[in-house]
Amino acid sequence: MNKGDLVVAMAEAGEISKAAAERALDCFMSKVANSLSNGESVTLAGFGTFSVSSRAGRKGRNPLTGESIVIPAKRVPKFKPGRELKNTVLSAGAAASGPVTSGAITGGAASGTITT
């Protein structure tokens, strides 16, 4: 799902126009970004918490040249999902994949019997 799909889904679910849904989504993203840039976290009960994490500077290596480089310290956004979101994803994933059973591999390049 991309931003356009989300706007359409919000408009249908909220029974509002696409323009109003897009303004609401843009406002939400702007306010979260502003809060994070000010060092504040944003918590949505049941959904999760947006916060800022600090990464220390460190030495790294350029994979092309092998040259040693210094990676500066920085602040990065992070998201920690809430319990309800985790449970929703877990239950949807279990229903989509079905039960796990042992047995032979069928179909594709790995089908057939393997002998050694």
DSSP file (Angstrom, degrees, kcal/mol; ACC not computed):
  #  RESIDUE AA STRUCTURE BP1 BP2  ACC     N-H-->O    O-->H-N    N-H-->O    O-->H-N    TCO  KAPPA ALPHA  PHI   PSI    X-CA   Y-CA   Z-CA
    1    1 A M              0   0    0      0, 0.0     2,-0.2     0, 0.0     0, 0.0   0.000 360.0 360.0 360.0 129.1    0.0    0.0    0.0
    2    2 A N     >  -     0   0    0      1,-0.0     4,-2.4     0, 0.0     5,-0.2  -0.458 360.0 -85.8-105.3-176.1    1.4    3.4   -0.9
    3    3 A K  H  > S+     0   0    0      1,-0.2     4,-2.5     2,-0.2     5,-0.2   0.896 127.2  51.5 -60.6 -41.8    0.3    6.9    0.1
    4    4 A G  H  > S+     0   0    0      1,-0.2     4,-2.1     2,-0.2    -1,-0.2   0.908 110.7  48.2 -62.0 -42.5   -2.4    7.1   -2.7
    5    5 A D  H  > S+     0   0    0      1,-0.2     4,-2.5     2,-0.2    -1,-0.2   0.898 111.5  50.6 -63.6 -40.5   -3.9    3.7   -1.7
    6    6 A L  H  X S+     0   0    0     -4,-2.4     4,-2.8     2,-0.2    -2,-0.2   0.900 108.4  51.9 -65.1 -40.9   -3.9    4.8    1.9
    7    7 A V  H  X S+     0   0    0     -4,-2.5     4,-2.5     2,-0.2    -1,-0.2   0.927 111.3  47.4 -61.0 -45.0   -5.7    8.1    1.1
    8    8 A V  H  X S+     0   0    0     -4,-2.1     4,-2.4     2,-0.2    -2,-0.2   0.929 113.1  48.5 -62.3 -44.9   -8.4    6.2   -0.9
    9    9 A A  H  X S+     0   0    0     -4,-2.5     4,-2.7     1,-0.2     5,-0.2   0.898 112.6  48.2 -63.1 -41.0   -8.8    3.7    2.0
   10   10 A M  H  X S+     0   0    0     -4,-2.8     4,-2.7     2,-0.2    -1,-0.2   0.910 110.7  51.4 -65.2 -41.7   -9.1    6.5    4.5
   11   11 A A  H  X>S+     0   0    0     -4,-2.5     5,-2.0    -5,-0.2     4,-0.7   0.916 114.1  43.4 -62.1 -43.7  -11.6    8.4    2.4
   12   12 A E  H  <5S+     0   0    0     -4,-2.4     3,-0.4     3,-0.2    -2,-0.2   0.927 116.5  46.0 -68.2 -45.0  -13.8    5.3    2.0
   13   13 A A  H  <5S+     0   0    0     -4,-2.7    -2,-0.2     1,-0.2    -1,-0.2   0.876 120.6  38.8 -67.0 -37.3  -13.6    4.2    5.7
   14   14 A G  H  <5S-     0   0    0     -4,-2.7    -1,-0.2    -5,-0.2    -2,-0.2   0.474 104.0-128.0 -91.4  -2.1  -14.2    7.8    7.0
   15   15 A E  T  <5 +     0   0    0     -4,-0.7     2,-0.3    -3,-0.4    -3,-0.2   0.930  68.1 123.5  51.9  49.6  -16.8    8.6    4.3
   16   16 A I      < -     0   0    0     -5,-2.0    -1,-0.2    -6,-0.2    -2,-0.1  -0.796  68.3 -82.2-128.5 171.8  -15.0   11.8    3.4
   17   17 A S     >  -     0   0    0     -2,-0.3     4,-2.2     1,-0.1     5,-0.2  -0.324  35.1-117.7 -73.3 159.4  -13.5   13.1    0.2
   18   18 A K  H  > S+     0   0    0      1,-0.2     4,-2.7     2,-0.2     5,-0.2   0.880 116.2  55.5 -63.3 -37.3  -10.1   12.0   -1.0
   19   19 A A  H  > S+     0   0    0      2,-0.2     4,-2.2     1,-0.2    -1,-0.2   0.912 108.8  46.3 -62.3 -42.8   -8.9   15.6   -0.7
   20   20 A A  H  > S+     0   0    0      2,-0.2     4,-2.3     1,-0.2    -1,-0.2   0.900 112.8  50.2 -66.8 -40.3   -9.9   15.8    3.0
   21   21 A A  H  X S+     0   0    0     -4,-2.2     4,-2.4     2,-0.2    -2,-0.2   0.898 110.8  49.3 -64.6 -40.6   -8.3   12.4    3.6
   22   22 A E  H  X S+     0   0    0     -4,-2.7     4,-2.8     2,-0.2     5,-0.2   0.904 110.4  50.1 -66.4 -40.8   -5.0   13.5    2.0
   23   23 A R  H  X S+     0   0    0     -4,-2.2     4,-2.4     2,-0.2    -2,-0.2   0.909 111.6  49.1 -61.6 -42.1   -5.0   16.7    4.0
   24   24 A A  H  X S+     0   0    0     -4,-2.3     4,-2.3     2,-0.2    -2,-0.2   0.918 113.2  46.1 -64.5 -43.5   -5.5   14.7    7.2
   25   25 A L  H  X S+     0   0    0     -4,-2.4     4,-2.7     2,-0.2     5,-0.2   0.921 113.3  49.2 -65.9 -44.1   -2.7   12.3    6.3
   26   26 A D  H  X S+     0   0    0     -4,-2.8     4,-2.3     1,-0.2    -2,-0.2   0.902 111.8  49.5 -60.9 -41.4   -0.4   15.1    5.4
   27   27 A C  H  X S+     0   0    0     -4,-2.4     4,-2.6    -5,-0.2     5,-0.2   0.918 110.8  49.8 -63.8 -44.2   -1.1   16.9    8.6
   28   28 A F  H  X S+     0   0    0     -4,-2.3     4,-2.4     1,-0.2     5,-0.2   0.944 112.8  46.0 -59.4 -49.8   -0.5   13.7   10.6
   29   29 A M  H  X S+     0   0    0     -4,-2.7     4,-2.4     1,-0.2    -1,-0.2   0.889 113.3  50.3 -63.5 -38.7    2.8   13.1    8.9
   30   30 A S  H  X S+     0   0    0     -4,-2.3     4,-2.6    -5,-0.2    -1,-0.2   0.922 111.3  47.1 -64.5 -45.4    3.9   16.7    9.4
   31   31 A K  H  X S+     0   0    0     -4,-2.6     4,-2.3     2,-0.2    -2,-0.2   0.882 112.9  49.1 -67.4 -38.2    3.0   16.8   13.1
   32   32 A V  H  X S+     0   0    0     -4,-2.4     4,-2.5    -5,-0.2    -2,-0.2   0.943 112.9  47.9 -64.4 -46.5    4.8   13.5   13.7
   33   33 A A  H  X S+     0   0    0     -4,-2.4     4,-2.4    -5,-0.2    -2,-0.2   0.905 112.4  49.1 -61.1 -42.7    7.9   14.7   11.9
   34   34 A N  H  X S+     0   0    0     -4,-2.6     4,-1.3     2,-0.2    -1,-0.2   0.912 111.5  48.9 -63.8 -42.9    7.9   18.0   13.7
   35   35 A S  H  <>S+     0   0    0     -4,-2.3     5,-2.6     1,-0.2     3,-0.3   0.923 112.6  47.8 -63.2 -43.8    7.6   16.3   17.1
   36   36 A L  H ><5S+     0   0    0     -4,-2.5     3,-1.7     1,-0.2    -2,-0.2   0.897 108.4  53.8 -65.1 -39.9   10.4   13.9   16.3
   37   37 A S  H 3<5S+     0   0    0     -4,-2.4    -1,-0.2     1,-0.3    -2,-0.2   0.776 107.1  53.2 -66.5 -24.2   12.7   16.8   15.1
   38   38 A N  T 3<5S-     0   0    0     -4,-1.3    -1,-0.3    -3,-0.3    -2,-0.2   0.367 123.3-107.4 -87.9   4.0   12.0   18.5   18.5
   39   39 A G  T < 5S+     0   0    0     -3,-1.7     2,-0.2     1,-0.3    -3,-0.2   0.552  78.0 130.8  84.3   7.5   13.1   15.3   20.3
   40   40 A E      < -     0   0    0     -5,-2.6    -1,-0.3    -6,-0.2     2,-0.3  -0.618  51.3-133.1 -91.9 152.7    9.6   14.4   21.4
   41   41 A S        -     0   0    0     -2,-0.2     2,-0.5    10,-0.1    10,-0.2  -0.719   9.9-142.3 -99.5 158.1    8.1   10.9   21.0
   42   42 A V  E     -A   50   0A   0      8,-2.6     8,-3.0    -2,-0.3     2,-0.5  -0.980  16.5-167.8-122.6 118.3    4.6   10.3   19.6
   43   43 A T  E     -A   49   0A   0     -2,-0.5     2,-0.6     6,-0.2     6,-0.2  -0.926  10.4-172.7-113.0 125.8    2.6    7.5   21.2
   44   44 A L  E >>  -A   48   0A   0      4,-3.0     4,-2.3    -2,-0.5     3,-2.2  -0.945  34.8-120.7-114.4 106.3   -0.6    6.2   19.7
   45   45 A A  T 34 S+     0   0    0     -2,-0.6    37,-0.0     1,-0.3     4,-0.0  -0.174  93.7   5.8 -52.6 128.5   -2.1    3.7   22.2
   46   46 A G  T 34 S+     0   0    0      1,-0.1    39,-1.4    35,-0.0    -1,-0.3   0.100 127.8  63.6  86.3 -22.8   -2.5    0.3   20.7
   47   47 A F  T <4 S-     0   0    0     -3,-2.2    35,-2.6     1,-0.3     2,-0.3   0.880 103.2 -99.6 -98.4 -53.6   -0.7    1.3   17.5
   48   48 A G  E  <  -AB  44  81A   0     -4,-2.3    -4,-3.0    33,-0.3     2,-0.4  -0.949  26.8 -79.9 156.7-175.6    2.8    2.2   18.5
   49   49 A T  E     -AB  43  80A   0     31,-2.5    31,-2.6    -2,-0.3     2,-0.5  -0.983  21.8-155.4-127.9 127.2    5.4    4.8   19.4
   50   50 A F  E     +AB  42  79A   0     -8,-3.0    -8,-2.6    -2,-0.4     2,-0.3  -0.855  32.8 155.7 -94.0 133.3    7.4    7.0   17.1
   51   51 A S  E     - B   0  78A   0     27,-2.5    27,-2.7    -2,-0.5     2,-0.4  -0.895  40.4-108.2-148.3 177.6   10.7    8.2   18.7
   52   52 A V  E     - B   0  77A   0     -2,-0.3     2,-0.4    25,-0.2    23,-0.0  -0.944  26.8-165.7-116.0 134.9   14.2    9.4   18.0
   53   53 A S  E     - B   0  76A   0     23,-3.1    23,-3.1    -2,-0.4     2,-0.5  -0.922  14.8-134.0-118.5 144.6   17.3    7.3   18.7
   54   54 A S  E     - B   0  75A   0     -2,-0.4     2,-0.5    21,-0.2    21,-0.2  -0.847  14.0-158.8 -99.9 132.1   20.9    8.5   18.7
   55   55 A R  E     - B   0  74A   0     19,-3.4    19,-1.9    -2,-0.5     3,-0.1  -0.936  18.6-128.0-108.7 130.8   23.5    6.6   16.9
   56   56 A A        -     0   0    0     -2,-0.5     2,-0.1    17,-0.2    15,-0.0  -0.362  29.4 -99.9 -72.4 153.7   27.1    7.1   18.0
   57   57 A G        +     0   0    0     16,-0.1     2,-0.3    -2,-0.1    -1,-0.1  -0.380  50.8 171.9 -68.4 154.0   29.8    7.9   15.5
   58   58 A R  E     -C   71   0B   0     13,-2.4    13,-3.5    -3,-0.1     2,-0.4  -0.969  35.0 -96.4-156.6 168.4   32.0    5.0   14.4
   59   59 A K  E     +C   70   0B   0     -2,-0.3     2,-0.2    11,-0.2    11,-0.2  -0.742  44.1 171.9 -91.3 142.5   34.7    3.9   12.0
   60   60 A G  E     -C   69   0B   0      9,-3.1     9,-2.5    -2,-0.4     2,-0.4  -0.739  26.1-119.2-135.7-175.0   33.6    2.1    8.9
   61   61 A R  E     -C   68   0B   0      7,-0.2     7,-0.2    -2,-0.2     6,-0.1  -0.997  19.9-123.8-136.6 131.9   35.1    0.8    5.7
   62   62 A N     >  -     0   0    0      5,-2.9     4,-2.8    -2,-0.4     5,-0.2  -0.618  21.9-149.3 -70.0 118.9   34.3    1.8    2.1
   63   63 A P  T  4 S+     0   0    0      0, 0.0    -1,-0.2     0, 0.0     0, 0.0   0.766  91.4  50.0 -67.4 -23.4   33.4   -1.6    0.5
   64   64 A L  T  4 S+     0   0    0      1,-0.1    -2,-0.0     3,-0.1    -3,-0.0   0.922 127.5  18.4 -78.8 -44.8   34.7   -0.5   -2.9
   65   65 A T  T  4 S-     0   0    0      2,-0.1     3,-0.1     0, 0.0    -1,-0.1   0.655  91.0-129.0-103.0 -18.5   38.1    0.8   -2.0
   66   66 A G     <  +     0   0    0     -4,-2.8     2,-0.1     1,-0.3    -2,-0.0   0.471  56.8 150.7  80.5   0.7   38.7   -0.7    1.4
   67   67 A E        -     0   0    0     -5,-0.2    -5,-2.9    -6,-0.1     2,-0.3  -0.416  50.3-116.8 -69.5 139.8   39.5    2.8    2.7
   68   68 A S  E     -C   61   0B   0     -7,-0.2     2,-0.3    -2,-0.1    -7,-0.2  -0.598  38.8-177.0 -76.3 135.5   38.7    3.5    6.4
   69   69 A I  E     -C   60   0B   0     -9,-2.5    -9,-3.1    -2,-0.3     2,-0.5  -0.907  26.6-121.1-132.1 160.0   36.1    6.2    6.9
   70   70 A V  E     -C   59   0B   0     -2,-0.3   -11,-0.2   -11,-0.2   -13,-0.0  -0.906  19.0-155.2-103.2 124.2   34.5    8.0    9.8
   71   71 A I  E     -C   58   0B   0    -13,-3.5   -13,-2.4    -2,-0.5    -2,-0.0  -0.887  23.3-131.9 -97.8 117.3   30.7    7.6   10.1
   72   72 A P        -     0   0    0      0, 0.0     2,-0.1     0, 0.0   -17,-0.0  -0.220  22.7 -96.9 -71.1 158.7   29.4   10.7   12.1
   73   73 A A        +     0   0    0    -16,-0.1     2,-0.3   -19,-0.0   -17,-0.2  -0.393  52.2 171.9 -66.3 149.9   26.9   10.4   14.9
   74   74 A K  E     -B   55   0A   0    -19,-1.9   -19,-3.4    -2,-0.1     2,-0.4  -0.986  34.8-116.7-156.5 164.0   23.3   11.1   14.0
   75   75 A R  E     -B   54   0A   0     -2,-0.3   -21,-0.2   -21,-0.2   -23,-0.0  -0.903  33.4-172.9-104.1 133.6   19.7   11.0   15.2
   76   76 A V  E     -B   53   0A   0    -23,-3.1   -23,-3.1    -2,-0.4     2,-0.1  -0.965  23.1-117.8-129.2 144.3   17.4    8.6   13.5
   77   77 A P  E     -B   52   0A   0      0, 0.0     2,-0.3     0, 0.0   -25,-0.2  -0.494  34.2-177.4 -75.3 149.4   13.6    8.0   13.7
   78   78 A K  E     -B   51   0A   0    -27,-2.7   -27,-2.5    -2,-0.1     2,-0.4  -0.969  16.2-146.4-143.0 161.3   12.4    4.7   14.9
   79   79 A F  E     -B   50   0A   0     -2,-0.3   -29,-0.2   -29,-0.2   -31,-0.0  -0.996   4.1-165.9-132.0 130.7    9.0    3.0   15.4
   80   80 A K  E     -B   49   0A   0    -31,-2.6   -31,-2.5    -2,-0.4    -2,-0.0  -0.963  25.3-132.6-115.3 113.9    8.0    0.5   18.1
   81   81 A P  E     -B   48   0A   0      0, 0.0   -33,-0.3     0, 0.0   -34,-0.1  -0.316  19.8-122.8 -67.3 147.7    4.7   -1.3   17.4
   82   82 A G     >  -     0   0    0    -35,-2.6     4,-2.4   -38,-0.1     5,-0.2  -0.336  27.6-100.2 -83.5 169.6    2.1   -1.5   20.1
   83   83 A R  H  > S+     0   0    0      1,-0.2     4,-2.7     2,-0.2     5,-0.2   0.899 120.2  50.8 -59.4 -45.6    0.6   -4.8   21.4
   84   84 A E  H  > S+     0   0    0      1,-0.2     4,-2.2     2,-0.2    -1,-0.2   0.903 111.6  47.9 -62.7 -41.1   -2.6   -4.5   19.4
   85   85 A L  H  > S+     0   0    0    -39,-1.4     4,-2.4     2,-0.2     5,-0.2   0.918 112.1  49.8 -64.8 -43.2   -0.8   -3.9   16.1
   86   86 A K  H  X S+     0   0    0     -4,-2.4     4,-2.7     1,-0.2    -2,-0.2   0.930 112.1  47.7 -60.0 -45.6    1.5   -6.8   16.9
   87   87 A N  H  X S+     0   0    0     -4,-2.7     4,-2.6     2,-0.2     5,-0.2   0.879 110.8  51.6 -65.4 -37.7   -1.4   -9.1   17.6
   88   88 A T  H  X S+     0   0    0     -4,-2.2     4,-2.2    -5,-0.2    -1,-0.2   0.932 113.7  43.5 -63.3 -46.0   -3.3   -8.0   14.5
   89   89 A V  H  X S+     0   0    0     -4,-2.4     4,-2.4     2,-0.2    -2,-0.2   0.902 114.6  50.6 -66.9 -40.7   -0.2   -8.7   12.3
   90   90 A L  H  X S+     0   0    0     -4,-2.7     4,-2.1    -5,-0.2    -2,-0.2   0.924 113.0  44.2 -63.6 -45.5    0.5  -12.0   14.0
   91   91 A S  H  X S+     0   0    0     -4,-2.6     4,-1.7     2,-0.2    -1,-0.2   0.864 115.0  48.9 -70.2 -34.9   -3.1  -13.3   13.7
   92   92 A A  H  X S+     0   0    0     -4,-2.2     4,-1.9    -5,-0.2    -2,-0.2   0.882 111.9  49.7 -69.9 -37.8   -3.3  -12.1   10.0
   93   93 A G  H  X S+     0   0    0     -4,-2.4     4,-2.1     2,-0.2     5,-0.2   0.877 110.4  49.5 -67.5 -38.3    0.0  -13.8    9.2
   94   94 A A  H  X S+     0   0    0     -4,-2.1     4,-1.6     1,-0.2    -1,-0.2   0.881 112.6  47.3 -68.7 -38.0   -1.0  -17.1   10.9
   95   95 A A  H  < S+     0   0    0     -4,-1.7    -2,-0.2     1,-0.2    -1,-0.2   0.868 113.5  48.4 -70.7 -35.9   -4.3  -17.1    8.9
   96   96 A A  H  < S+     0   0    0     -4,-1.9    -2,-0.2     1,-0.2    -1,-0.2   0.873 116.8  39.7 -73.4 -37.1   -2.6  -16.3    5.6
   97   97 A S  H  < S-     0   0    0     -4,-2.1    -1,-0.2    -5,-0.1    -2,-0.2   0.742  98.7-149.0 -87.4 -22.2    0.1  -18.9    5.9
   98   98 A G     <  -     0   0    0     -4,-1.6    -1,-0.1    -5,-0.2    -2,-0.1  -0.134  42.3 -31.7  78.9 178.0   -2.0  -21.7    7.4
   99   99 A P        -     0   0    0      0, 0.0     2,-0.6     0, 0.0    -4,-0.0  -0.360  62.9-119.9 -70.4 150.0   -0.7  -24.4    9.7
  100  100 A V        +     0   0    0     -2,-0.1     2,-0.3     0, 0.0    -2,-0.1  -0.804  38.3 174.9 -91.7 124.4    2.9  -25.5    9.4
  101  101 A T        -     0   0    0     -2,-0.6     2,-0.2     2,-0.0     0, 0.0  -0.935  27.2-123.0-127.5 152.3    3.2  -29.2    8.7
  102  102 A S        +     0   0    0     -2,-0.3     2,-0.3     0, 0.0     0, 0.0  -0.601  56.1  97.7 -90.1 157.1    6.1  -31.4    7.9
  103  103 A G        -     0   0    0     -2,-0.2     2,-0.1     0, 0.0    -2,-0.0  -0.968  68.5 -29.7 156.9-169.6    6.3  -33.4    4.7
  104  104 A A        -     0   0    0     -2,-0.3     2,-0.5     1,-0.1     9,-0.1  -0.387  57.1-113.6 -76.6 151.2    7.7  -33.5    1.2
  105  105 A I        -     0   0    0      7,-0.3     7,-0.7     5,-0.2     2,-0.4  -0.729  37.5-168.5 -82.5 129.3    8.3  -30.4   -0.9
  106  106 A T        +     0   0    0     -2,-0.5     4,-0.1     5,-0.2     3,-0.1  -0.937  41.3  15.6-122.9 146.4    6.0  -30.3   -3.8
  107  107 A G  S    S+     0   0    0     -2,-0.4     3,-0.4     1,-0.2     5,-0.0   0.211  89.4  47.8  81.2 156.5    6.1  -28.1   -6.9
  108  108 A G  S >  S-     0   0    0      1,-0.2     3,-1.3     2,-0.2    -1,-0.2  -0.145 110.7 -43.8  74.0-168.9    8.8  -25.9   -8.3
  109  109 A A  T 3  S+     0   0    0      1,-0.3    -1,-0.2    -3,-0.1    -2,-0.1   0.722 134.1  58.9 -69.8 -22.2   12.4  -26.8   -8.9
  110  110 A A  T 3  S+     0   0    0     -3,-0.4    -1,-0.3    -4,-0.1    -5,-0.2   0.351  80.3 116.9 -90.7   7.5   12.7  -28.6   -5.5
  111  111 A S    <   +     0   0    0     -3,-1.3    -5,-0.2    -5,-0.1     2,-0.2  -0.340  50.6  45.1 -76.0 158.4    9.9  -31.1   -6.2
  112  112 A G  S    S-     0   0    0     -7,-0.7     2,-0.4     2,-0.1    -7,-0.3  -0.492  95.5 -47.2 106.0-176.3   10.6  -34.8   -6.4
  113  113 A T        -     0   0    0     -2,-0.2     2,-0.6    -9,-0.1    -2,-0.0  -0.769  45.5-145.1 -98.3 137.7   12.6  -37.2   -4.2
  114  114 A I        -     0   0    0     -2,-0.4     2,-0.4    -4,-0.0    -2,-0.1  -0.890  18.9-175.4-103.0 125.6   16.1  -36.4   -3.1
  115  115 A T              0   0    0     -2,-0.6    -2,-0.0     1,-0.1     0, 0.0  -0.936 360.0 360.0-120.5 145.4   18.5  -39.3   -2.9
  116  116 A T              0   0    0     -2,-0.4    -1,-0.1     0, 0.0    -2,-0.0   0.379 360.0 360.0-124.4 360.0   22.0  -39.3   -1.6
